[in-house]
Amino acid sequence: MSDRNRVEESFKKKDWNEIKTNDSWAVFKIMSEFVEGYERLARIGPCVSIFGSARTSEDHEYYKLAEEIAYKLTLNNYGVITGGGPGIMEAGNKGARRGKGTSVGLNIELPFEQHYNPYIDNDKMINFDYFFVRKVMFVKYAQGFIVLPGGFGTLDELFEALTLIQTKKLGKFPVILVGTAYWTGLLDWIKSTLLEKENNISAKDLDLIKIVDSADEAVNEINIFYKQHTHSPNF
């Protein structure tokens, strides 16, 4: 009998009714993270979530751009929410600190990369064990998403927001990509393949995304949107 067949046979014979699980008890830990997040973030005021790679160095142009965006957001009475870690996240919190604005960090423990940065307000740094709880906080209390170049995590946050807006699970808010050179390939693929070739999205879905290259443009997109909409939690 092959190893695969032995595994399949063992699987079939297992009495699943005898297996003990702690999964149901995990609900209380999940609930506690939601409660702490809601309690602490409900009072932060209008904020914008800034996303991007944790691997971006301090001397990189995108780090400097993220810091400038965050700084200019504070001059327009917005606070900044980041994932609390290094790279673009650190730049966002650093810019908010420079502008004396609200600086929030939603940190998560990871086996690599992630450690909280020193520019988060002491009372606004929250640690999470669960990615999905953390993602809810980004969406619920943000008046917009500003997304700089990043990896899988950045793309995850971007497409989660687009999906929730597209399906009307939350109201529309600005989703702004920073860096034409970085994002053009992805946007071209979305248009040529998802829309035109496969018809998997609608043409109007492309209107959910704005692309800019400067701090002034990014902040201006936020301001334009909120000349017509009110600031409030998203659900």
C-alpha positions as CSV (number, residue, x, y, z in Angstrom):
1,M,0.0,0.0,0.0
2,S,1.4,3.4,-0.9
3,D,1.8,6.2,1.6
4,R,-1.1,8.1,0.0
5,N,-3.4,5.1,0.3
6,R,-2.4,4.5,3.9
7,V,-3.2,8.2,4.7
8,E,-6.6,7.9,2.9
9,E,-7.4,4.7,4.7
10,S,-6.6,6.2,8.1
11,F,-8.7,9.2,7.3
12,K,-11.7,7.1,6.5
13,K,-11.4,5.0,9.7
14,K,-11.0,8.0,12.0
15,D,-13.9,8.5,14.4
16,W,-14.5,12.2,14.0
17,N,-17.0,12.3,16.9
18,E,-14.2,11.5,19.3
19,I,-12.0,14.3,18.3
20,K,-11.8,17.1,20.9
21,T,-11.4,20.6,19.8
22,N,-10.7,24.0,21.3
23,D,-12.1,25.8,18.2
24,S,-15.2,27.0,20.0
25,W,-13.2,28.5,22.8
26,A,-11.2,30.6,20.3
27,V,-14.4,32.5,19.7
28,F,-13.9,34.3,23.0
29,K,-10.4,35.4,22.0
30,I,-11.7,36.6,18.7
31,M,-14.5,38.5,20.4
32,S,-12.1,40.2,22.8
33,E,-10.0,41.5,19.9
34,F,-13.1,42.9,18.2
35,V,-14.2,44.5,21.5
36,E,-10.8,46.1,22.2
37,G,-10.5,47.3,18.6
38,Y,-14.0,48.9,18.6
39,E,-13.6,50.5,22.0
40,R,-10.2,52.1,21.2
41,L,-10.8,53.1,17.6
42,A,-14.3,54.5,17.9
43,R,-12.9,57.7,19.4
44,I,-10.0,58.4,16.9
45,G,-11.9,60.7,14.6
46,P,-11.5,60.8,10.8
47,C,-8.5,58.8,9.6
48,V,-7.0,57.4,6.4
49,S,-5.4,53.9,6.3
50,I,-2.0,53.8,4.6
51,F,-0.7,50.5,3.2
52,G,2.6,49.4,1.7
53,S,5.5,47.1,2.0
54,A,7.1,46.4,5.4
55,R,10.4,45.9,3.5
56,T,10.7,49.4,2.1
57,S,13.8,51.1,3.4
58,E,14.0,54.5,5.0
59,D,15.9,56.0,2.1
60,H,13.5,54.7,-0.6
61,E,11.4,57.2,-2.6
62,Y,8.2,55.4,-1.6
63,Y,9.1,55.6,2.1
64,K,9.6,59.4,1.8
65,L,6.4,59.7,-0.3
66,A,4.4,57.8,2.3
67,E,5.7,60.0,5.1
68,E,4.8,63.2,3.1
69,I,1.3,61.9,2.4
70,A,0.7,61.2,6.0
71,Y,2.1,64.6,7.1
72,K,-0.2,66.4,4.6
73,L,-3.2,64.3,5.7
74,T,-2.7,65.6,9.2
75,L,-2.6,69.2,7.9
76,N,-6.1,68.4,6.5
77,N,-7.3,67.2,9.8
78,Y,-7.0,63.5,9.1
79,G,-5.3,61.0,11.3
80,V,-3.4,58.0,9.9
81,I,-3.9,54.3,10.5
82,T,-1.2,51.8,9.5
83,G,-0.3,48.2,10.2
84,G,2.1,49.4,12.8
85,G,5.2,47.8,11.5
86,P,8.3,48.9,9.6
87,G,8.7,50.2,6.0
88,I,5.8,52.1,4.5
89,M,3.8,51.6,7.7
90,E,6.5,53.3,9.7
91,A,6.7,56.1,7.2
92,G,3.0,56.7,7.6
93,N,3.1,56.9,11.4
94,K,6.2,59.0,11.2
95,G,4.5,61.6,8.9
96,A,1.5,61.7,11.2
97,R,3.8,62.3,14.2
98,R,5.5,65.1,12.3
99,G,2.2,66.7,11.7
100,K,1.1,66.2,15.3
101,G,-1.9,64.2,14.1
102,T,-3.5,61.0,15.3
103,S,-1.1,58.1,14.6
104,V,-2.6,54.6,14.9
105,G,-0.9,51.2,14.6
106,L,-2.7,48.0,14.2
107,N,0.2,45.5,14.8
108,I,0.2,41.8,14.3
109,E,2.9,39.3,15.4
110,L,4.5,37.5,12.5
111,P,7.5,35.1,12.3
112,F,9.4,37.7,10.3
113,E,9.4,41.4,9.4
114,Q,6.7,42.7,11.8
115,H,7.6,44.7,14.8
116,Y,5.9,47.9,15.8
117,N,7.5,51.2,14.9
118,P,8.2,54.0,17.4
119,Y,5.9,56.7,15.8
120,I,2.6,55.3,17.0
121,D,0.7,57.2,19.7
122,N,1.1,55.3,23.0
123,D,-2.6,54.9,23.5
124,K,-3.3,53.9,19.8
125,M,-1.1,50.8,19.3
126,I,-3.2,47.7,19.3
127,N,-1.8,44.1,18.9
128,F,-3.8,41.5,17.0
129,D,-3.4,37.7,16.7
130,Y,-6.0,37.4,13.9
131,F,-5.5,39.0,10.5
132,F,-9.2,39.0,9.8
133,V,-10.1,41.0,12.9
134,R,-7.3,43.5,12.1
135,K,-8.6,43.9,8.6
136,V,-12.1,44.8,9.9
137,M,-10.5,47.6,11.9
138,F,-8.7,49.0,8.9
139,V,-12.0,49.2,6.9
140,K,-14.4,50.2,9.6
141,Y,-12.6,53.3,10.9
142,A,-10.9,54.5,7.7
143,Q,-12.2,57.4,5.6
144,G,-10.1,56.1,2.7
145,F,-7.3,53.8,1.7
146,I,-4.0,55.1,0.3
147,V,-2.0,52.2,-1.1
148,L,1.7,52.4,-1.9
149,P,3.8,49.7,-3.5
150,G,3.7,46.4,-1.5
151,G,3.4,42.7,-1.6
152,F,0.8,40.1,-0.9
153,G,-0.4,41.7,2.3
154,T,-0.9,45.1,0.6
155,L,-2.7,43.4,-2.3
156,D,-4.9,41.6,0.2
157,E,-6.0,44.8,1.8
158,L,-6.5,46.5,-1.5
159,F,-8.7,43.8,-3.0
160,E,-10.7,43.3,0.2
161,A,-11.7,46.9,0.2
162,L,-12.6,46.9,-3.5
163,T,-14.7,43.7,-3.0
164,L,-16.6,45.1,-0.1
165,I,-17.3,48.4,-1.9
166,Q,-18.2,46.5,-5.2
167,T,-20.7,44.2,-3.4
168,K,-22.1,47.2,-1.3
169,K,-21.2,45.6,2.0
170,L,-19.9,49.0,2.9
171,G,-20.3,52.5,1.5
172,K,-17.9,53.8,-1.2
173,F,-14.8,55.5,0.1
174,P,-11.6,56.6,-1.8
175,V,-9.2,53.9,-2.8
176,I,-6.0,55.6,-4.0
177,L,-3.0,53.8,-5.5
178,V,0.3,55.7,-5.3
179,G,2.9,55.1,-8.0
180,T,1.9,54.9,-11.7
181,A,5.0,52.9,-12.6
182,Y,4.3,50.3,-10.0
183,W,0.5,49.8,-10.4
184,T,0.1,50.3,-14.2
185,G,0.7,46.6,-15.1
186,L,-1.9,45.4,-12.6
187,L,-4.5,47.9,-13.7
188,D,-3.8,47.1,-17.4
189,W,-4.4,43.4,-16.6
190,I,-7.6,44.1,-14.7
191,K,-8.9,46.1,-17.6
192,S,-7.7,43.8,-20.5
193,T,-8.4,40.4,-18.8
194,L,-10.9,40.8,-16.0
195,L,-13.1,43.3,-17.9
196,E,-12.6,43.1,-21.6
197,K,-11.6,39.4,-22.1
198,E,-13.4,37.6,-19.3
199,N,-16.2,40.0,-18.4
200,N,-15.6,39.2,-14.7
201,I,-16.1,42.8,-13.5
202,S,-18.1,45.8,-14.7
203,A,-16.6,48.9,-16.4
204,K,-17.9,51.0,-13.5
205,D,-15.7,48.9,-11.1
206,L,-12.7,50.6,-12.5
207,D,-14.0,53.9,-11.2
208,L,-13.4,52.6,-7.6
209,I,-9.7,53.1,-8.1
210,K,-7.7,56.4,-8.4
211,I,-4.0,56.4,-9.3
212,V,-1.7,59.3,-8.3
213,D,2.0,60.0,-8.0
214,S,2.3,62.8,-5.4
215,A,1.3,63.5,-1.9
216,D,-0.7,66.5,-3.0
217,E,-2.7,64.4,-5.5
218,A,-3.4,61.7,-2.9
219,V,-4.7,64.1,-0.3
220,N,-6.6,66.1,-2.9
221,E,-8.5,62.9,-3.9
222,I,-9.6,62.4,-0.2
223,N,-10.7,66.1,0.0
224,I,-12.7,65.9,-3.2
225,F,-14.6,62.9,-2.0
226,Y,-15.5,64.4,1.3
227,K,-16.8,67.6,-0.1
228,Q,-19.8,65.4,-1.0
229,H,-19.8,62.8,1.8
230,T,-19.8,62.8,5.6
231,H,-17.2,61.3,7.8
232,S,-18.5,58.2,9.7
233,P,-17.6,54.6,10.4
234,N,-18.2,52.5,7.3
235,F,-20.6,50.0,8.9
